[in-house]
């Protein structure tokens, strides 16, 4: 409990600093959650997304144009 006065003096004593800390933390957690969710989605759906199979269709379309 010795760290509470230090935490209060650093972040919560001044309203501007507290709001900045809250917004910065929310932004950081949001970015972390979004990146983690995107990575999980990509790993679960590897090989089934357009970015994974696009080259097959582009190559197939280029072969059809040559004929």
C-alpha positions in Angstrom: 0.0 0.0 0.0 3.0 2.2 0.1 2.8 2.9 -3.7 -0.7 4.5 -3.5 0.4 8.0 -2.6 3.0 7.9 -5.4 0.4 6.7 -7.9 -2.0 9.4 -6.8 0.6 12.1 -7.0 1.7 11.0 -10.5 -1.6 10.3 -12.3 -4.7 11.4 -10.4 -3.8 14.6 -8.6 -4.1 16.7 -11.8 -7.2 16.1 -13.8 -5.4 16.8 -17.1 -2.8 14.1 -16.4 -5.4 11.7 -15.2 -7.5 12.1 -18.4 -4.4 11.8 -20.6 -3.4 8.6 -18.8 -6.9 7.1 -19.1 -7.1 7.9 -22.9 -3.5 6.7 -23.5 -4.2 3.5 -21.7 -7.5 3.0 -23.5 -5.9 3.6 -26.8 -3.0 1.2 -26.1 -5.4 -1.6 -24.8 -7.6 -1.1 -27.9 -4.7 -1.4 -30.3 -3.4 -4.5 -28.4 -6.8 -6.1 -28.5 -7.3 -5.3 -32.2 -3.9 -6.7 -33.2 -4.4 -9.8 -31.1 -7.8 -10.4 -32.5 -6.6 -10.0 -36.0 -3.7 -12.3 -35.5 -5.9 -15.0 -33.9 -8.4 -14.6 -36.8 -5.6 -14.9 -39.4 -4.2 -18.0 -37.7 -7.5 -19.7 -37.5 -8.4 -19.0 -41.1 -5.0 -19.5 -42.7 -5.3 -20.6 -46.3 -9.0 -19.6 -46.6 -8.6 -15.8 -46.9 -8.4 -13.8 -50.1 -4.8 -12.7 -49.2 -3.8 -16.3 -49.1 -5.4 -17.5 -52.3 -5.3 -14.4 -54.5 -2.1 -15.5 -56.3 -3.8 -18.7 -57.5 -6.6 -16.7 -59.2 -4.3 -14.1 -60.6 -2.1 -16.8 -62.2 -5.2 -18.6 -63.5 -6.5 -15.4 -65.0 -3.2 -14.6 -66.7 -3.1 -18.1 -68.2 -6.6 -17.6 -69.6 -5.6 -14.3 -71.1 -2.7 -15.9 -72.9 -4.9 -18.4 -74.7 
